[in-house]
Every structure is written in C-alpha cells, then in structure tokens.
Amino acid sequence: MDAQLEFPLRLHRALTSEAGRNFCWSPYSVVSTLGMLASAARGNTRAEMARMLGAEPDGRFPEQLRAVAEQTVVAGEDVDAAVANRLWVDEELVPRAEYRAEFSDWPGSRIRTTPFRAAPERARQEINADVAEVTRELIPELVKAGTVDSETVAALVNALYLRTPWNSAFEQRDTTPLPFHAPGGTRSVPTMRVNAALGYARAEGWQVVRLPARGGVEALVLLPDSALETAEPELTPTRLRRLVTAPQQRQVELRMPKFEVTGSAELNDPLTALGMRTAFTPAADFGGLTEKPLRISTAVHEAVLRVDENGLEGAAATAAMMRLTALVEEPEPLRVTVDRPFWFLVRHSGGGAVYFLARVVSPEGEAG
C-alpha cells in the first residue's frame, strides 16, 4: 500500500478535473479520515477501501494509515502545528469499547458527544468551532448548512494546521514583480528570491527544488519543462517517487511567486469513482464502531495553503458524516394472484414511452 504517493495521485486526478485552475488539498487529512473509517469498516465495505488504497482487505492497513497520520510536525522555535482527530457521536450512540481503545491511539484523538438528532444545527456548529480552533480560523466552516440533519448520528473529523519558517529565508527586500505566464496570459506577480544550498534535480522533463523548513518539514517545487496541463497527466506514482527523491544538494538561486491557494470538495463521488462504493450505501458495514447500522452520508474536505518569504502556513480538514441506515419493517404484504388473462406493459420510467405492451391470455401459449 502506498498511501503517501500512489493513492494521493489518483485522488488528486479525481478531485481536479480542470487542469487550468488553482486547487489545494491535503492527502494527509483525507488519508487520516479514511484510516479512522477503515478501523470501523467490516465486510465488503472494508474490502473496497483496501482495494482503493492498494492494500490487502484482511491485512492491517488501518494501522498503516495511522502510521502515516503519526508523522506529525516536530514542534520547535517559530513552528506552530496541530493535529486533531475527532469522533463525534450522538448522545444516544455508544461506540464499541474496542473502537474507543483503538481510536485513542490516533494523534490528537478525542471522542465527543453532541446532540446530532435532537439539535443538528448545534452539532454542526460544535464541529465547525472545533475545526476552526485547530486550524487557527483558516477553516471556519468545514461542515456547511444542511449537511447535518436529524438522521446524522456520528462524524469522523480530521483537522490539521501547520505554520513553519524556511531554513533559508527569502529576504523581503529581494521580492520584486516579475512576469508569470499563466494560461490566461502573462502578468506581473510578486516574486521571491533566495540563493542558498538547496536540493535540486532535473529529470524526466521536470525541475525539482527542495526547500527545507523547520519542524522536519520540506517543500518540493516541481516545475515541468512543458505546459503543466500536459505534463501533469503523464506523472505516474513511480515517476513522482523518483522526482521527489532525486534532488541533490547544490547552490541554487530560486525565484518563486508568493501565493495562496485553496481547495474544497465533496469526496463522495471521487471516492466512489476510485472504488469505495458500499460505504455510501445502505449496505455499508461499520460494525467496528457500533452495533447500529451506519453509512457515510457526506464526506467533505477543505484546505488552505499560503507561501511567502517567511515560510508556509497551511490548514486542512476532512469530515465524514454518518447516519443510520434504516431497517425497514416490512408490513404484511397485499397478495395479488395473477390467475386470469392480463396485460403486461413495459415503458420508460422517466418519459413514459411504452416499449412493450402485451395481452396475456394463456401463459403457456396458444395458436394464432
């Protein structure tokens, strides 16, 4: 299983169909939320998640995902970082003891009760307030109005915040306006400059620059020789892995624009397209979390990334809202016995066009 390059590259393509627009998201946050869900998943729900992630269904892939989540930023001077993993449950929903114990191993984990069914709007506001606090208000409203209703009984939420300075700072006095050739035309943008010993590689039609930052963080600038909209689709997980590990230390003068990018997405369709189908249907099995039948109603993600002379600041959050799957009590059936001649009509359910109309007088057939 490669939850750090292969799966993120596949999901990136599912999230960003428009190559000509800015978009930002956090593989870490999404993978963390999937890991918490996978720990509760059983049967075909678990098997589909495993296949989507390139893992063995019977293996311990949720623990592998938790291992990714445990790669948190090392706190230090001028570094501000926070990770929160939350299980929000309705006041009447009791998580299994085994899941509670396993959940406690996730970084920044906390189980909180909220009145999902009795006061869904209050529950939504409590989740958003917690995310806003963790992300230093960069994501004030992850869960939009209408996402939580009286059928919602649980939510798994990951929130991430990171602010860290560069090891080799860009001097603000060196920032000057320079041309930037965007798809919509060339324009002048504030461009930073640094001259320092940085990781560098030129390979496979890309230039790669590694920018180390504090807290055990690094940024990689991947600049294609050709247009990004043609180079990006040609990236494979193997090629991307080679590129990110290729830079060697050398003196580099890097000029790079300051920027702020954001991204938000509903994850239901992208994850379904990658093979995680059952989790969103009444056939979902999250029996590891509770004996109640649950399915994911909505999964959402939001991210913000700012880069300037001082360093980088980013925030991301992912939430999977879960609701009860109704177990319908079947009423006593009305019996209809077709024991005399009848008509049989086949039509288009939407437009009403009749495809077949039959008069059945003798089911065994008759002459003429």
N, C-alpha and C positions, 0 to 999 in steps of 0.2 A: 504493500500500500504506500502511495506517495501522496500524503495529504498536504504537502508543502509546495509542490510544483505542478504535478500532473493534474490532480483534481482542480486546483485553483485555475489552471489554464483553461480547462474545459468549461468550468462555470463562468469564467470571465467572458468567454465567447458567447455563452448563453445569455449573459446579462447585457452585453454591449454589442447589439446588432448594428448600431450606427457607428462606423469607424471614424467618422469625421466630427465627433463631438467629445467634449471632456467627460470623463467618468472616473469615479474613485470608489473603491470598496475594500473591505478588509477580509481577506481569506482567513485570517486568524479568528476573527469574531464568528464568521459563518461556521468554520470547522469546529470551534468550541461548542456552539449551539448544537451542531449535528452530533457531536460526541455525547452531550447530555441526553439527547433524544435516543441515540443508539443504545445507551446504557439501559433504557427502559423498553426498547423495542424487542419484540418476540416474533417468531414465525416468519412469514413472508415479508412482513414489514422490515424486520432486521436483515433478511437476506437481500432485499432490494437496496437497502442503504449500504450494505457491504459491497455489493457489485458496483454500485455507483462510485464507491471510493476505492475500488480495485483491491478489496480485501476478501478474506475467507469468511463466510457467514458464521461458521462455528468457531472462528478464531477470536482473539481478544482485541479486536480492532477498536472498540470503545476506549480501552486503556491506551492504545497507541494515539488516539485522538487527544486523550487527556495529556499524554506526554508532550504533544505539540502545544497544548494550552499552558503547560507548565513552563514553557520557555518565556518567562516574563522578564521585563527590563530590570537590570540591576540598578537599584536606587543609588544616587550619589549626588555630588555637588551640582546644582543647577539642573538636575534631572527630576522631572515630575511625571510619575507614571501610576496608573491604577488599572486594575482588572477586577471586574465583578461578574460572578456567575450566580444567577438567582433562579430559584424555583418558587414561583408564586402559586399558591393554591387557595381554592375557595375554603371558607371556614368550615364547610361540611365535608371536605375531601381529605382523607387521611392517606398520605403516601406510605408505601410499604417500608418497613424498618430497614430492609436490605438496601433499598434505593437511597434512603436517607443517609445510611452509612457510606455508601459509595459516592454519593453526591458531595459529602463533606470533604472528600479528597481533592475536589476541584479548587483551583486557586480563587480566592475571594468569594467562596461559596457562602450562601445564606438562604435558608428556607423561610419564606414569609407568607403569612395568611392575609387574605384580603377578601372583601365581600363581592366576589365576582357576580354571583347570581342575584343577590339582594340589592347591590348598588354597583352595577357595572361601570358607570362613569367614574365613580370614586376609585374603583380598582384601576382603571386606565390612568387616572391622574397620579395614583401612587406609583405605578410602574414608571411613568414618564418622569416623575420627580426624582426617583432613584437614579435613572439613566442620566438625567441632566446633572445631578450631583457628581456622579462618577466622571462624566465627560466634560466637566467644568463649563457646563451650559452650552457647549458646542452642539449638542443634540438635545434640544429642549422638548421635542415631541416626537419620539420614535413611533409610538402607537397612536395612530390617527383616530379621530372621532368615528364611531360606528364599527370599529374593529372588535371591540369588546361588547358583548351583549349578555343577556341573562342565561344563555346556554354555555358561555365560557366558564370553565372551572379550573384552568391551570395555564401557566405560561412559563416557558424556559427562556431566560434572557441573559445575553452576554453583553457587557459594556467594556470598552477599552479607551483609555486616554494615555497619550504619550507626548511629552514635550522634552526635547533634549537638544543641547547645542552641538555644533560641529567640533571635531577635534582641531581642525584647521579652519578657522573662521574666515568668512568672506568679509572684507573690510567695506563698510558702507560708503566710504569715500571713493571706492573703486566701482561702485554701481553706476552705470551710465545707460542712456537709451540706445538700443541697437535694434536693427531690423530683425523681425521674426516672420518667417514665411509660412503663414497658416493657410489652410485650404481656401479660406475666404479671401485671401490676399495678404500682401506684406504690410506689416505695420511696425511701429517702433514701440518697444517694451522695455521696462527697467531690467537691465541685465547685470547680474552679479559676476564678480571675478575673483578667483583665488589661484595662487601659484604655490603649489605645495607638493610634497611626496604623497601621491595617491595611487591606488590600484588602477591599472589601465590595461585594456586589451582591444585589439582589432581582429575580429574573426567572423567568418561566415556572413559577411555583409552588415556587420554591426560594430559600432564602437561602444565599449563599456567602461565606465568610470565608477570606481568605488569610493564613496565618501564616508569615512568613519565618523561616528558620533559617540557621545558619552553614553554610559549605561549599557554597553555591549550592543549597541545599535549601529547599523550601517545602511547607507542608501546606495543604490546602484542606478546610474543613469544609462539607459540603453538607447543609443542613437543609431537608427538604421541608415545605411548609405542610400537606399531608395526611399520612396514615399512610405510613411508608416502604414497607410491603408493597404498597401500591397505587401509590405514586409511582415506585419503582424500576423496575418493568416498563415504564413509559412513557418511560424515558430512551432516547433514540436516540444514536448516535455524534455526530450533528450537534448535537443539543441539549446533550449533555455537553460538546462542544467549546465551544459558546457560553457555557456556565455557567463553565467553568474559566478562560475568558479575560475574563469580564465584570467582575470586581472592580476598583473604583477606590479609590484611597487616601482614607481619611477616618478620623476618630476613632471608634473602636469600643470598647465595653465588652463583652467576650466572657466568658461563663461557660460552662465546658465540663467535663464529668466527667473525672477521671483514668481511664485504662482500660488493660487488657491484653487483647489478642485473639490467638488462634492459629488456624491452619488447617493441615490436612493432607489430601492427596488422592492417589489413584492417577489418573494422567492418561490411561490407555489409553482408557477409554470416552468421556470428554469430548472428547478429540482425535479419536477415531474418529467421534463424532457430528457434529463440525464438518467432516468430510470427509477427514481424514488416516487412511485405512484401510489402504492397502497396506503401510505401514511396519511394521505389527504382524503381517504375514502372511509365509509362506514366499516370496511373490512380491516381497518388498521388495528394493530395489536401492540399496545404499550403497557402490557400486563406487568412489566417490571416496576412500573411506577405506582400503580394502584389496581385494585380489582375491578374498578369501574371501567367500562369500555370508552376509550378516548380516541380521538383523531385530531390531526392538526387542521385548524380552520384557516389560519393565515400565518404566513411566515414573512417577516419584513426585515429590511436591512437599511442602514443609513451610515454614511461616512463623510468625514471632512478631513482634508489634508492641506496644511499651509507650510510653505517653504520660503525662507528669507535668509538674510545674511547671518542671522544669529543661530539658526538651526531649523528644526522641523517641529511642527505641532500637529497632532492628528487625534481624531476621535472616531469611534465606530460603535455601533450597537446592532444586535440582531435579536429578534424575538420570535418565538414560535408559540402562537396562541392555540390552546387545546380546548376542545369542547366534548361533551358527552355524545356518544353515538347512541341514538335512541334504539332501545329494544322494543319493537312494536308488538303489542299484544294482539294477536290475530283474533278477530271476532268470529263467532260461529258462522261458517260460510252459508250463503244462499245457494242452494243446489239447483242447477239447471240441467235437465236431461234432454239432450237433442235426440228425440226418438220419432221424428216425423220430418217430412220434407222441409228444407230451409234454404235460404240464400246465404252466399258467402262472398263478402266484398273485401277487396284489398285496395288500399289507397295510400296516397302520400299523406303522412300525418300532419305536415305543415300546410301545404297548399290545397289539399283535398282532392287532387287528381286521382281518379279511380284507375288502378292498374288491372284489377281483375274483379269480375262480378260473376258469381256462379249461382245457379239454382240446383240444389242437390235434392233429387227426388229419391234416388236409390244409391246409397254409398257404394254398393258393390258393382254398380254399373248396370246399364240396360241398353238394349238395341235401339238404333236410330236416334 
